[in-house]
Amino acid sequence: MSPLQFGVPGGPELLILLLIFALLVVLPFVLAYWTYKDAEGRGDDNAALWALAVGGLTVTTFFGGFVALAVYIWQRE
C-alpha cells in the first residue's frame, strides 16, 4: 500500500473551497438581488439595470461590483 500523495479534501480544505465558491458564485446573485429589490422598493425605474451592473461587475471584476454597489447606495434618495 502506498500513501496518497494528495489528500482527499475533507476538513479545512473543503471549507476553503466552499468559501471560495460562495464568494465567486453566490455573492454576485445575492448582491444583484438585494440591489434590485431595494431599487424597486424605492421606485427606481432602472432597478434591473442597477442589478445587472452590480451582479455583472461582481462576476467579471470582483471589486467592480462593490464599486457599482457603492455608487448605487450613494446616488439613491
PDB file as gemmi writes it, atoms N, CA and C in Angstrom:
CRYST1    1.000    1.000    1.000  90.00  90.00  90.00 P 1                      
ATOM      1  N   MET A   1       0.829  -1.180   0.000  1.00  0.00           N  
ATOM      2  CA  MET A   1       0.000   0.000   0.000  1.00  0.00           C  
ATOM      3  C   MET A   1       0.877   1.247   0.000  1.00  0.00           C  
ATOM      4  N   SER A   2       0.552   2.141  -0.902  1.00  0.00           N  
ATOM      5  CA  SER A   2       1.281   3.405  -0.943  1.00  0.00           C  
ATOM      6  C   SER A   2       0.361   4.523  -0.444  1.00  0.00           C  
ATOM      7  N   PRO A   3       0.902   5.475   0.286  1.00  0.00           N  
ATOM      8  CA  PRO A   3       0.069   6.563   0.797  1.00  0.00           C  
ATOM      9  C   PRO A   3      -0.358   7.494  -0.343  1.00  0.00           C  
ATOM     10  N   LEU A   4      -1.462   8.139  -0.135  1.00  0.00           N  
ATOM     11  CA  LEU A   4      -1.927   9.109  -1.111  1.00  0.00           C  
ATOM     12  C   LEU A   4      -1.013  10.330  -1.111  1.00  0.00           C  
ATOM     13  N   GLN A   5      -0.660  10.774  -2.294  1.00  0.00           N  
ATOM     14  CA  GLN A   5       0.200  11.947  -2.365  1.00  0.00           C  
ATOM     15  C   GLN A   5      -0.598  13.222  -2.156  1.00  0.00           C  
ATOM     16  N   PHE A   6      -1.806  13.219  -2.646  1.00  0.00           N  
ATOM     17  CA  PHE A   6      -2.664  14.380  -2.482  1.00  0.00           C  
ATOM     18  C   PHE A   6      -3.836  13.963  -1.619  1.00  0.00           C  
ATOM     19  N   GLY A   7      -4.016  14.636  -0.521  1.00  0.00           N  
ATOM     20  CA  GLY A   7      -5.086  14.288   0.398  1.00  0.00           C  
ATOM     21  C   GLY A   7      -6.461  14.528  -0.219  1.00  0.00           C  
ATOM     22  N   VAL A   8      -7.404  13.745   0.183  1.00  0.00           N  
ATOM     23  CA  VAL A   8      -8.779  13.931  -0.254  1.00  0.00           C  
ATOM     24  C   VAL A   8      -9.336  15.125   0.508  1.00  0.00           C  
ATOM     25  N   PRO A   9      -9.965  16.083  -0.205  1.00  0.00           N  
ATOM     26  CA  PRO A   9     -10.487  17.250   0.517  1.00  0.00           C  
ATOM     27  C   PRO A   9     -11.475  16.825   1.588  1.00  0.00           C  
ATOM     28  N   GLY A  10     -11.209  17.227   2.778  1.00  0.00           N  
ATOM     29  CA  GLY A  10     -12.067  16.841   3.879  1.00  0.00           C  
ATOM     30  C   GLY A  10     -12.372  18.023   4.759  1.00  0.00           C  
ATOM     31  N   GLY A  11     -11.642  18.209   5.788  1.00  0.00           N  
ATOM     32  CA  GLY A  11     -11.930  19.228   6.781  1.00  0.00           C  
ATOM     33  C   GLY A  11     -11.710  20.648   6.295  1.00  0.00           C  
ATOM     34  N   PRO A  12     -10.566  21.217   6.589  1.00  0.00           N  
ATOM     35  CA  PRO A  12     -10.344  22.620   6.262  1.00  0.00           C  
ATOM     36  C   PRO A  12     -10.271  22.891   4.755  1.00  0.00           C  
ATOM     37  N   GLU A  13      -9.791  21.914   3.978  1.00  0.00           N  
ATOM     38  CA  GLU A  13      -9.706  22.127   2.534  1.00  0.00           C  
ATOM     39  C   GLU A  13     -11.086  22.295   1.920  1.00  0.00           C  
ATOM     40  N   LEU A  14     -12.016  21.474   2.347  1.00  0.00           N  
ATOM     41  CA  LEU A  14     -13.369  21.563   1.819  1.00  0.00           C  
ATOM     42  C   LEU A  14     -14.035  22.863   2.241  1.00  0.00           C  
ATOM     43  N   LEU A  15     -13.783  23.308   3.441  1.00  0.00           N  
ATOM     44  CA  LEU A  15     -14.331  24.576   3.912  1.00  0.00           C  
ATOM     45  C   LEU A  15     -13.807  25.746   3.088  1.00  0.00           C  
ATOM     46  N   ILE A  16     -12.517  25.727   2.789  1.00  0.00           N  
ATOM     47  CA  ILE A  16     -11.927  26.786   1.969  1.00  0.00           C  
ATOM     48  C   ILE A  16     -12.519  26.776   0.570  1.00  0.00           C  
ATOM     49  N   LEU A  17     -12.705  25.598  -0.028  1.00  0.00           N  
ATOM     50  CA  LEU A  17     -13.310  25.504  -1.352  1.00  0.00           C  
ATOM     51  C   LEU A  17     -14.745  26.015  -1.345  1.00  0.00           C  
ATOM     52  N   LEU A  18     -15.498  25.714  -0.309  1.00  0.00           N  
ATOM     53  CA  LEU A  18     -16.874  26.193  -0.219  1.00  0.00           C  
ATOM     54  C   LEU A  18     -16.936  27.709  -0.034  1.00  0.00           C  
ATOM     55  N   LEU A  19     -16.008  28.271   0.713  1.00  0.00           N  
ATOM     56  CA  LEU A  19     -15.970  29.722   0.881  1.00  0.00           C  
ATOM     57  C   LEU A  19     -15.622  30.426  -0.425  1.00  0.00           C  
ATOM     58  N   ILE A  20     -14.686  29.864  -1.171  1.00  0.00           N  
ATOM     59  CA  ILE A  20     -14.336  30.435  -2.470  1.00  0.00           C  
ATOM     60  C   ILE A  20     -15.528  30.342  -3.411  1.00  0.00           C  
ATOM     61  N   PHE A  21     -16.220  29.204  -3.413  1.00  0.00           N  
ATOM     62  CA  PHE A  21     -17.411  29.042  -4.247  1.00  0.00           C  
ATOM     63  C   PHE A  21     -18.470  30.074  -3.874  1.00  0.00           C  
ATOM     64  N   ALA A  22     -18.665  30.288  -2.587  1.00  0.00           N  
ATOM     65  CA  ALA A  22     -19.674  31.248  -2.143  1.00  0.00           C  
ATOM     66  C   ALA A  22     -19.310  32.662  -2.571  1.00  0.00           C  
ATOM     67  N   LEU A  23     -18.041  33.010  -2.491  1.00  0.00           N  
ATOM     68  CA  LEU A  23     -17.631  34.354  -2.879  1.00  0.00           C  
ATOM     69  C   LEU A  23     -17.745  34.584  -4.377  1.00  0.00           C  
ATOM     70  N   LEU A  24     -17.394  33.596  -5.161  1.00  0.00           N  
ATOM     71  CA  LEU A  24     -17.346  33.792  -6.603  1.00  0.00           C  
ATOM     72  C   LEU A  24     -18.661  33.523  -7.314  1.00  0.00           C  
ATOM     73  N   VAL A  25     -19.531  32.711  -6.742  1.00  0.00           N  
ATOM     74  CA  VAL A  25     -20.760  32.329  -7.442  1.00  0.00           C  
ATOM     75  C   VAL A  25     -22.006  32.863  -6.758  1.00  0.00           C  
ATOM     76  N   VAL A  26     -22.116  32.711  -5.475  1.00  0.00           N  
ATOM     77  CA  VAL A  26     -23.339  33.075  -4.770  1.00  0.00           C  
ATOM     78  C   VAL A  26     -23.404  34.574  -4.494  1.00  0.00           C  
ATOM     79  N   LEU A  27     -22.297  35.175  -4.119  1.00  0.00           N  
ATOM     80  CA  LEU A  27     -22.278  36.589  -3.752  1.00  0.00           C  
ATOM     81  C   LEU A  27     -22.783  37.520  -4.854  1.00  0.00           C  
ATOM     82  N   PRO A  28     -22.404  37.344  -6.123  1.00  0.00           N  
ATOM     83  CA  PRO A  28     -22.953  38.237  -7.159  1.00  0.00           C  
ATOM     84  C   PRO A  28     -24.472  38.184  -7.255  1.00  0.00           C  
ATOM     85  N   PHE A  29     -25.054  36.997  -7.117  1.00  0.00           N  
ATOM     86  CA  PHE A  29     -26.508  36.875  -7.181  1.00  0.00           C  
ATOM     87  C   PHE A  29     -27.175  37.525  -5.980  1.00  0.00           C  
ATOM     88  N   VAL A  30     -26.585  37.388  -4.826  1.00  0.00           N  
ATOM     89  CA  VAL A  30     -27.142  37.987  -3.616  1.00  0.00           C  
ATOM     90  C   VAL A  30     -27.085  39.516  -3.706  1.00  0.00           C  
ATOM     91  N   LEU A  31     -25.956  40.044  -4.143  1.00  0.00           N  
ATOM     92  CA  LEU A  31     -25.834  41.493  -4.265  1.00  0.00           C  
ATOM     93  C   LEU A  31     -26.779  42.042  -5.327  1.00  0.00           C  
ATOM     94  N   ALA A  32     -26.893  41.348  -6.457  1.00  0.00           N  
ATOM     95  CA  ALA A  32     -27.791  41.806  -7.522  1.00  0.00           C  
ATOM     96  C   ALA A  32     -29.243  41.759  -7.061  1.00  0.00           C  
ATOM     97  N   TYR A  33     -29.624  40.693  -6.360  1.00  0.00           N  
ATOM     98  CA  TYR A  33     -30.995  40.567  -5.875  1.00  0.00           C  
ATOM     99  C   TYR A  33     -31.319  41.673  -4.875  1.00  0.00           C  
ATOM    100  N   TRP A  34     -30.402  41.923  -3.949  1.00  0.00           N  
ATOM    101  CA  TRP A  34     -30.644  42.966  -2.954  1.00  0.00           C  
ATOM    102  C   TRP A  34     -30.751  44.336  -3.616  1.00  0.00           C  
ATOM    103  N   THR A  35     -29.868  44.598  -4.579  1.00  0.00           N  
ATOM    104  CA  THR A  35     -29.902  45.876  -5.284  1.00  0.00           C  
ATOM    105  C   THR A  35     -31.218  46.040  -6.032  1.00  0.00           C  
ATOM    106  N   TYR A  36     -31.665  44.990  -6.707  1.00  0.00           N  
ATOM    107  CA  TYR A  36     -32.914  45.058  -7.456  1.00  0.00           C  
ATOM    108  C   TYR A  36     -34.096  45.314  -6.532  1.00  0.00           C  
ATOM    109  N   LYS A  37     -34.180  44.554  -5.445  1.00  0.00           N  
ATOM    110  CA  LYS A  37     -35.311  44.719  -4.521  1.00  0.00           C  
ATOM    111  C   LYS A  37     -35.297  46.101  -3.869  1.00  0.00           C  
ATOM    112  N   ASP A  38     -34.139  46.600  -3.522  1.00  0.00           N  
ATOM    113  CA  ASP A  38     -34.041  47.914  -2.909  1.00  0.00           C  
ATOM    114  C   ASP A  38     -34.428  49.008  -3.903  1.00  0.00           C  
ATOM    115  N   ALA A  39     -33.912  48.920  -5.117  1.00  0.00           N  
ATOM    116  CA  ALA A  39     -34.225  49.936  -6.124  1.00  0.00           C  
ATOM    117  C   ALA A  39     -35.703  49.881  -6.507  1.00  0.00           C  
ATOM    118  N   GLU A  40     -36.250  48.684  -6.615  1.00  0.00           N  
ATOM    119  CA  GLU A  40     -37.666  48.537  -6.954  1.00  0.00           C  
ATOM    120  C   GLU A  40     -38.541  49.085  -5.822  1.00  0.00           C  
ATOM    121  N   GLY A  41     -38.162  48.831  -4.602  1.00  0.00           N  
ATOM    122  CA  GLY A  41     -38.914  49.328  -3.458  1.00  0.00           C  
ATOM    123  C   GLY A  41     -38.890  50.843  -3.348  1.00  0.00           C  
ATOM    124  N   ARG A  42     -37.832  51.461  -3.842  1.00  0.00           N  
ATOM    125  CA  ARG A  42     -37.723  52.916  -3.806  1.00  0.00           C  
ATOM    126  C   ARG A  42     -38.321  53.569  -5.047  1.00  0.00           C  
ATOM    127  N   GLY A  43     -38.848  52.764  -5.963  1.00  0.00           N  
ATOM    128  CA  GLY A  43     -39.494  53.294  -7.151  1.00  0.00           C  
ATOM    129  C   GLY A  43     -38.536  53.700  -8.255  1.00  0.00           C  
ATOM    130  N   ASP A  44     -37.338  53.160  -8.251  1.00  0.00           N  
ATOM    131  CA  ASP A  44     -36.355  53.484  -9.290  1.00  0.00           C  
ATOM    132  C   ASP A  44     -36.722  52.755 -10.578  1.00  0.00           C  
ATOM    133  N   ASP A  45     -36.793  53.495 -11.684  1.00  0.00           N  
ATOM    134  CA  ASP A  45     -37.139  52.887 -12.967  1.00  0.00           C  
ATOM    135  C   ASP A  45     -36.011  52.022 -13.519  1.00  0.00           C  
ATOM    136  N   ASN A  46     -34.802  52.229 -13.059  1.00  0.00           N  
ATOM    137  CA  ASN A  46     -33.640  51.490 -13.553  1.00  0.00           C  
ATOM    138  C   ASN A  46     -33.203  50.383 -12.595  1.00  0.00           C  
ATOM    139  N   ALA A  47     -34.135  49.760 -11.911  1.00  0.00           N  
ATOM    140  CA  ALA A  47     -33.790  48.733 -10.923  1.00  0.00           C  
ATOM    141  C   ALA A  47     -33.076  47.554 -11.571  1.00  0.00           C  
ATOM    142  N   ALA A  48     -33.563  47.099 -12.711  1.00  0.00           N  
ATOM    143  CA  ALA A  48     -32.935  45.960 -13.391  1.00  0.00           C  
ATOM    144  C   ALA A  48     -31.538  46.322 -13.877  1.00  0.00           C  
ATOM    145  N   LEU A  49     -31.367  47.548 -14.331  1.00  0.00           N  
ATOM    146  CA  LEU A  49     -30.045  47.980 -14.798  1.00  0.00           C  
ATOM    147  C   LEU A  49     -29.042  48.015 -13.648  1.00  0.00           C  
ATOM    148  N   TRP A  50     -29.463  48.522 -12.504  1.00  0.00           N  
ATOM    149  CA  TRP A  50     -28.575  48.538 -11.339  1.00  0.00           C  
ATOM    150  C   TRP A  50     -28.209  47.117 -10.909  1.00  0.00           C  
ATOM    151  N   ALA A  51     -29.198  46.230 -10.894  1.00  0.00           N  
ATOM    152  CA  ALA A  51     -28.928  44.845 -10.500  1.00  0.00           C  
ATOM    153  C   ALA A  51     -27.976  44.180 -11.482  1.00  0.00           C  
ATOM    154  N   LEU A  52     -28.173  44.418 -12.768  1.00  0.00           N  
ATOM    155  CA  LEU A  52     -27.295  43.846 -13.781  1.00  0.00           C  
ATOM    156  C   LEU A  52     -25.875  44.400 -13.654  1.00  0.00           C  
ATOM    157  N   ALA A  53     -25.766  45.680 -13.385  1.00  0.00           N  
ATOM    158  CA  ALA A  53     -24.442  46.286 -13.229  1.00  0.00           C  
ATOM    159  C   ALA A  53     -23.713  45.727 -12.013  1.00  0.00           C  
ATOM    160  N   VAL A  54     -24.415  45.655 -10.889  1.00  0.00           N  
ATOM    161  CA  VAL A  54     -23.770  45.157  -9.665  1.00  0.00           C  
ATOM    162  C   VAL A  54     -23.418  43.678  -9.809  1.00  0.00           C  
ATOM    163  N   GLY A  55     -24.356  42.867 -10.261  1.00  0.00           N  
ATOM    164  CA  GLY A  55     -24.091  41.430 -10.404  1.00  0.00           C  
ATOM    165  C   GLY A  55     -23.060  41.136 -11.471  1.00  0.00           C  
ATOM    166  N   GLY A  56     -23.174  41.791 -12.610  1.00  0.00           N  
ATOM    167  CA  GLY A  56     -22.229  41.540 -13.699  1.00  0.00           C  
ATOM    168  C   GLY A  56     -20.817  41.963 -13.366  1.00  0.00           C  
ATOM    169  N   LEU A  57     -20.684  43.118 -12.740  1.00  0.00           N  
ATOM    170  CA  LEU A  57     -19.341  43.568 -12.380  1.00  0.00           C  
ATOM    171  C   LEU A  57     -18.747  42.734 -11.251  1.00  0.00           C  
ATOM    172  N   THR A  58     -19.581  42.187 -10.388  1.00  0.00           N  
ATOM    173  CA  THR A  58     -19.056  41.324  -9.335  1.00  0.00           C  
ATOM    174  C   THR A  58     -18.534  40.022  -9.925  1.00  0.00           C  
ATOM    175  N   VAL A  59     -19.185  39.530 -10.969  1.00  0.00           N  
ATOM    176  CA  VAL A  59     -18.725  38.296 -11.624  1.00  0.00           C  
ATOM    177  C   VAL A  59     -17.434  38.550 -12.391  1.00  0.00           C  
ATOM    178  N   THR A  60     -17.377  39.637 -13.149  1.00  0.00           N  
ATOM    179  CA  THR A  60     -16.225  39.857 -14.014  1.00  0.00           C  
ATOM    180  C   THR A  60     -15.026  40.448 -13.272  1.00  0.00           C  
ATOM    181  N   THR A  61     -15.233  41.537 -12.553  1.00  0.00           N  
ATOM    182  CA  THR A  61     -14.147  42.158 -11.795  1.00  0.00           C  
ATOM    183  C   THR A  61     -14.633  42.301 -10.364  1.00  0.00           C  
ATOM    184  N   PHE A  62     -14.326  41.366  -9.533  1.00  0.00           N  
ATOM    185  CA  PHE A  62     -14.905  41.201  -8.201  1.00  0.00           C  
ATOM    186  C   PHE A  62     -15.110  42.533  -7.482  1.00  0.00           C  
ATOM    187  N   PHE A  63     -14.107  43.394  -7.461  1.00  0.00           N  
ATOM    188  CA  PHE A  63     -14.232  44.656  -6.732  1.00  0.00           C  
ATOM    189  C   PHE A  63     -15.057  45.680  -7.502  1.00  0.00           C  
ATOM    190  N   GLY A  64     -15.195  45.502  -8.812  1.00  0.00           N  
ATOM    191  CA  GLY A  64     -16.023  46.400  -9.595  1.00  0.00           C  
ATOM    192  C   GLY A  64     -17.478  46.365  -9.161  1.00  0.00           C  
ATOM    193  N   GLY A  65     -17.942  45.200  -8.744  1.00  0.00           N  
ATOM    194  CA  GLY A  65     -19.302  45.078  -8.245  1.00  0.00           C  
ATOM    195  C   GLY A  65     -19.519  45.869  -6.979  1.00  0.00           C  
ATOM    196  N   PHE A  66     -18.521  45.880  -6.120  1.00  0.00           N  
ATOM    197  CA  PHE A  66     -18.636  46.656  -4.888  1.00  0.00           C  
ATOM    198  C   PHE A  66     -18.585  48.154  -5.176  1.00  0.00           C  
ATOM    199  N   VAL A  67     -17.834  48.532  -6.198  1.00  0.00           N  
ATOM    200  CA  VAL A  67     -17.814  49.943  -6.598  1.00  0.00           C  
ATOM    201  C   VAL A  67     -19.184  50.336  -7.136  1.00  0.00           C  
ATOM    202  N   ALA A  68     -19.779  49.482  -7.988  1.00  0.00           N  
ATOM    203  CA  ALA A  68     -21.113  49.775  -8.525  1.00  0.00           C  
ATOM    204  C   ALA A  68     -22.143  49.820  -7.406  1.00  0.00           C  
ATOM    205  N   LEU A  69     -22.032  48.941  -6.428  1.00  0.00           N  
ATOM    206  CA  LEU A  69     -22.948  48.949  -5.291  1.00  0.00           C  
ATOM    207  C   LEU A  69     -22.780  50.230  -4.478  1.00  0.00           C  
ATOM    208  N   ALA A  70     -21.549  50.659  -4.293  1.00  0.00           N  
ATOM    209  CA  ALA A  70     -21.307  51.909  -3.559  1.00  0.00           C  
ATOM    210  C   ALA A  70     -21.881  53.103  -4.314  1.00  0.00           C  
ATOM    211  N   VAL A  71     -21.755  53.114  -5.637  1.00  0.00           N  
ATOM    212  CA  VAL A  71     -22.321  54.204  -6.433  1.00  0.00           C  
ATOM    213  C   VAL A  71     -23.835  54.187  -6.331  1.00  0.00           C  
ATOM    214  N   TYR A  72     -24.430  52.988  -6.379  1.00  0.00           N  
ATOM    215  CA  TYR A  72     -25.888  52.897  -6.248  1.00  0.00           C  
ATOM    216  C   TYR A  72     -26.347  53.433  -4.887  1.00  0.00           C  
ATOM    217  N   ILE A  73     -25.693  53.015  -3.823  1.00  0.00           N  
ATOM    218  CA  ILE A  73     -26.081  53.458  -2.483  1.00  0.00           C  
ATOM    219  C   ILE A  73     -25.890  54.969  -2.349  1.00  0.00           C  
ATOM    220  N   TRP A  74     -24.836  55.505  -2.958  1.00  0.00           N  
ATOM    221  CA  TRP A  74     -24.566  56.929  -2.868  1.00  0.00           C  
ATOM    222  C   TRP A  74     -25.617  57.752  -3.618  1.00  0.00           C  
ATOM    223  N   GLN A  75     -26.095  57.268  -4.773  1.00  0.00           N  
ATOM    224  CA  GLN A  75     -27.000  58.065  -5.580  1.00  0.00           C  
ATOM    225  C   GLN A  75     -28.465  57.893  -5.222  1.00  0.00           C  
ATOM    226  N   ARG A  76     -28.808  56.873  -4.452  1.00  0.00           N  
ATOM    227  CA  ARG A  76     -30.229  56.654  -4.153  1.00  0.00           C  
ATOM    228  C   ARG A  76     -30.745  57.745  -3.223  1.00  0.00           C  
ATOM    229  N   GLU A  77     -32.046  57.918  -3.266  1.00  0.00           N  
ATOM    230  CA  GLU A  77     -32.656  59.003  -2.489  1.00  0.00           C  
ATOM    231  C   GLU A  77     -32.898  58.585  -1.064  1.00  0.00           C  
TER     232      GLU A  77                                                      
END                                                                             
